[in-house]
Amino acid sequence: MRDQKSKVLLGLTLRELTDFVEEFGQPAYRGRQLFEALYRQRVGSLDRISTLPQEFRQSLGDEGLSLGVPVIDQKFASRDGTVRYLIGMDNGQSVETVWMPEGDDGETGDGSDAGNAIEISGAPDRATICVSSQVGCAVDCQFCLTALLGVKRNLTAGEIVGQVCAVLNDQRVSPPQDRVNIVFMGMGEPFLNYENFIKAVCLLVDGVGIPESRMTVSTAGIVPRIYDLGVEAVRPKLAISLNAPNDDLRSQLMPINRKWNLEKLLAAAREFPLRKRENLTFEYVLLDGINDSVDNAREVAELIRGVRAKVNLIALNPGPGIAFQTPTENRVFQFQKILIAAGVPTFIRRPRGRDIYAACGQLKRTVELAASRSEL
């Protein structure tokens, strides 16, 4: 364990930490103390772990070890209460993490009223953290700002969990007493960093105290990993980014469809082992005049027929370098109405933090600006 990887402790499991402390001649229970300090107490430095003997803490410091808690480089507050964090990682790289108070996904529509969209506001004692899994993204969805960055590297499990710890500390919130939801919908495709993503999920459950039932992971359609997720002992709920009702259009918007087309994707969705009272979520970004027509809505309804799922509609969040336009509210409501009439529970996601580039598909702006500054 005395290699470069072990220089950072955040991201190690209880078993790994127990083995680690025993290498230093410490009793096994020191591993549990270190685990609690890292994840439940979320301490910022070794010298603050008062449960460990001072001599042991000094030994860890002499070895050049650190907890590995990430640094918040910048944060931006939206008028709707959303906060976007620029969080520094190794090698001068950064990712963005978003805090959204009072509600998890900002859905509107009750799923049964075909005529009106009724806003569902979140309870005041809950919030959602949108977490990144990669620096950049390799999937190249044509309507997403993050895709313009390309992919730089995968985040470690510690870096994924560290985003949550940093935001919780900044917001002075502590699960499980405070209700916090986690969505793996930030920068990157979680299923292209699958092992680190799953390890982070387990650490968030066992260490930080956030139940798996309050987590959701979104994939652009990495089909083999959908099957893998279905057999995990601990797993979030699954959301699939659909965005088109047929292969021709989806391949244009999401090049990943050329590898795993809708037939393969929907087969995986139908075979996914849902728990009691659990539904799949299909996310659908509406692009004006591209995928938002009445016929498109009818195609979507037919495509997902028989799947125990709901649909979240997201009107495009615009940004520089994106060639598409945001549809009008009437077109969005019309799309919703058709799906609901077909028996599909359908919700409209209210944009959060659009004014600070924190909304769905917008996570790139501060990372790009930070990189530009570092090159000066």
N, C-alpha and C positions, 0 to 999 in steps of 0.2 A: 504493500500500500504506500510505500514511501516514494512513489514516482511523481512525476509532474502533475498527473491527474489528481492525486490526493492532496495537492496544495490547497485546493478549495474544498471545503467540507459540505457546503450547501449542495444538495443533490444526492447525497449518500443516504441509503436506507438504514433502518435500525440495525439490521444484520451487519451491514458494511461498517457502520459506526462502532458496533460492538467489537468486531474484529480489529478495527483500527485502534481502539483504546487498549485492547489487550496486547497489541504490539508494543505499546508504551509501558507494559507491566501494570496496567490499571485493572481493577475488577470490572467484570462485564457490565455491572449496573451503571458504570460511567457512560456507557454507550447510550443508555436510555436518557440519562441526564443531558447529554449533548444533543440527542434527538429532540427532546422537549424544548431545549433552549433555541435550537435552530428554527423549528417549525411552529410550535405552539406559542412560545414566548417571543420569537422573532427578534432576538437580540442582535445588535449591530457589530459587536466586536468580542473577541475572546475574553478580554478582561472584565466583561460584564456578566459572564456566566458564573455567578456566585456559588452555584452548587458544585463546581469543580474546584479541587485544591489549587491554591495559587501556584504551587510548584509545577503542577501538571500544565496549567495554563501557560506558564513561562516556558515550559519545554515545547509546547506546541508553537508558541511564537518564535522560539529559537530555531525551529525547523522551517520557518518561513511559511507556516500554514496560516490561512485566513478563513473566515466563515464564507466569504464569497457573496455577500449581500450586494446586489447591484446598486449603483448610484443613480439618483434621479438628476439628470442634467438640466432639464427644463420641464415646465408644465404650463399648460394653457387652459384657461377656464372659459367655458361657453356660457352664454346667457341662459341656457336651459339647465345648467348645473353639471353638465358633463365636463370631465377633466381629461385632457390628453397629456400623457406623460412621455417624454423622450428619455429613455432609460439607457445608460451607458453600459456597454459590454466590453470584453477584452478586445485588444487590437484597435481601439478607437472607434469600434462599430457601435451602432445604436439601433434600438427597436422602439416601437411605439406601443403603449398599453393604454387602455381607455377605461375610465371609471364612469359609470352611469348610475346615478342614484335614483331611487324610487321607480323600480320597474325593470324587468329584464330585457324585453325586446321591443317595447313601445308599440305593441300591436294595436290596431284598431279594427273594429268589427267583431261581433259576437259569434260569428261562424254560423249563424242560423237566419239572420235577418237579411234577406236578399235586397232590401231596398235602401238600407242606411248603414253607414259605418259608425259604430259607437265606440268612442275611445275608452280603452281599458287602462286606467292609471294604476301604477304599482302602489303597493302599501308603502307608507313612509319609512318603514323600518327595514327596507331591503334595497339592495343595489347589485349591479352586475359589473364584473371586471372582464374586459375583452383582452385576451392574452395572445401574444405573438409566439410562433413556433420556429420561425426562421428569420434570418436577416435577409429581407427581400422575399421574392417568390419566383418559382420557376414555371408555374402553370400557365402564365401568359394570357389570362382572360382579358379580352380586348377592351372591356369597360372599367377596368380596375387600375387605379393609380399605382398600387403597390407593384403590379406586374412590370411597370416601366423601370423599376430598379433592377430587375433580374434577381437571381438568387446569389447571395454572398456565401452563406454557410448555414448549417443547422445550429440551433441552439441546444445546449446541454439541458438535461433535466433540471439541474440547479438553476440555470438561467431562466427557464420557463417558470419554475416555482418562485424564483427570486422576484420576478415581476409582480406576482401576487403579494408576496411579503412586503415589498417596497410600497405598494399602493395601500395595503392595509395599514401599515405603519403611518403613512402620510395622512390617511383619512381617520386614523385613530379608531379603527374598527377591528373587532376580534371575533371571528367565528369560534365555536358554533353559537355563542350567545347572540351575535348579530347575524342576520340572514344575508348571506352573500352568494350570488350565482357566478359561475365561471363559464364563459364562452370562448372556446378556442377558435376564434374567428378574426384574429388580428393578422399581422403580417405572416405570410407563408402558408404552405399547405401542410397541415399537421401529419397527414398520412405519408408524406415524403420524409418525415422525421419520426417515424412511428415508435421506435423503441424508447427514445427520449420522451416523447409525448406520453406514452403509457406509464412510464416510470414517474413522470411528473404528476399524472393523475393519482397514482397510488400514494405519493407523498402528500399531495393536497388533502386526500381523504384521511390517511393515517396520522399525518403530522399536523397539518394546519387545521384540520377539523371541518372541512367542507364536504358534505355528503355527495356521492356520485350522482344522486338524483337531482342535484342543483348544478350539474355540469352538462354542457352540450358541445360537441365537436362538429365542425362543418368541413366537408370535403367537396372538392370539385368533381370527384368521381374516380378515385383510385380504387378500382373494383376489388382487387385481391385483399386490400386492407379492410374493406367493408366486411368481408368474410372473417378476417382475423379479429376485428373488433367484436363481432358477434359471439365469439367464444371466450372472450376475456372474463375473468372472474370479477374484476372491477372495471367498469367502463362508464363513460358519459352517455347521454342520449345522442342520437345521430341526426344530423341535418345534412341534406344533399343539395348542393348548389345546381339547380336545374337550368333555368334561364332560357330555355328554348324547347319547343314541343316536337321537333324533328331533327334528324341527324344533320341534314344540310345546313340548317341555320345554326345549330349548336356547334358544329365544327368550325364555322366561321367565327363565332363568338368565343368559343372555348376549344382551343386546339387539342386539349386532352381527349376530346370526344373521338378523335381519329384513332386513338389507341383503345379506348373503352367506350363503345358507342352506347346509345340509349337501350338497345336490347340487352346488352350485358349489364348495364347499370340498373335497369329496372328489374332484371332477374335477381341481382344481389339485394335490391331493396325488398323484393317480395319474400326472399328467403331469410331476411334478417330476423333473428329471434327477439321479438319484442316482449318486454316484461308486462305484467298486469298494469293496465291503465296507461301504458306508454304508446306513443305514436311516433312515427317518423315525421320529420319536417322536410318539405321541399321548399327551398328558397328560390325566388324568381325575381330577378332584377328586370324591371320594365324599362325598355328603351323606346323612345318615341318613334313610331312608324317602323319599327324593326321587328319587335316580338310582342307587341301589345294590342294586336287586333282582336276583334271578336272571334275570328276563325282560329287564331292562336290559342285563345282561351278554351275554345271547344276542343282543340287538339290536346291541350294539357289535361283537361278533364278525362278524355278518353285514354290518354297515355298512362295515367296513374290510377285508373279504375281498378278497384279490388285491393289497393294498398291501404293499410291502416295508417293514414297520414293526414297531416294538415299542410296547407300552403301559406307561406309568408311572402307577400308581395312587397317589393322594395322599389319605389320609384328611384331611378338613377340619381346618385349623388354626384354632381358634376365636378370637374377639376381640370386643370391645364394639361393638355396633351390627350384628352379623351374626346373622341370624335362624335360621340353620341349626345343626344339631348334628353332632358327629363320630360316625360309625358305629362299632360294636364291631369288634374285631379279627376275630372270626369272620365277620362280614359281608364284611369286606375280603378275607379269605382265600378265602371262597366265590366272590366275584366274580373273583378271580385264577384260581382253579381252573377255572372255566367257560371263561375266555378261553384258558388254556393247553390245555385239552382240545380247543378249537376250532383249535389250531395257531398261536395268537398268542403270541409271546414277551411275557410280562407280568411286571412287577416292581413291588414296593411300595416307594415312596420313604420312607425313614426320616426323620421330621421332624428338622431341625437348628435349634437355637436357638429352639425354641418358647417357652422360659421368658423370653426377652428380646425377644419379638415380632420374631424374625428369620426365621421359617419362611415357607414359600410362602404368599402371600396376606396376610401380616401387616405388610407394610412401610408403616406410617403413623404408628405410635405416637409415636416421638420427634420426627418432623417436626411433628406436630400439637401436641405439648407445647412445642416450641421456638417455634412460631408464637404460642402462647398467652402465653408469657413475654415475647415481643417486643412484645406489645400492652399490657402492664402499664405 
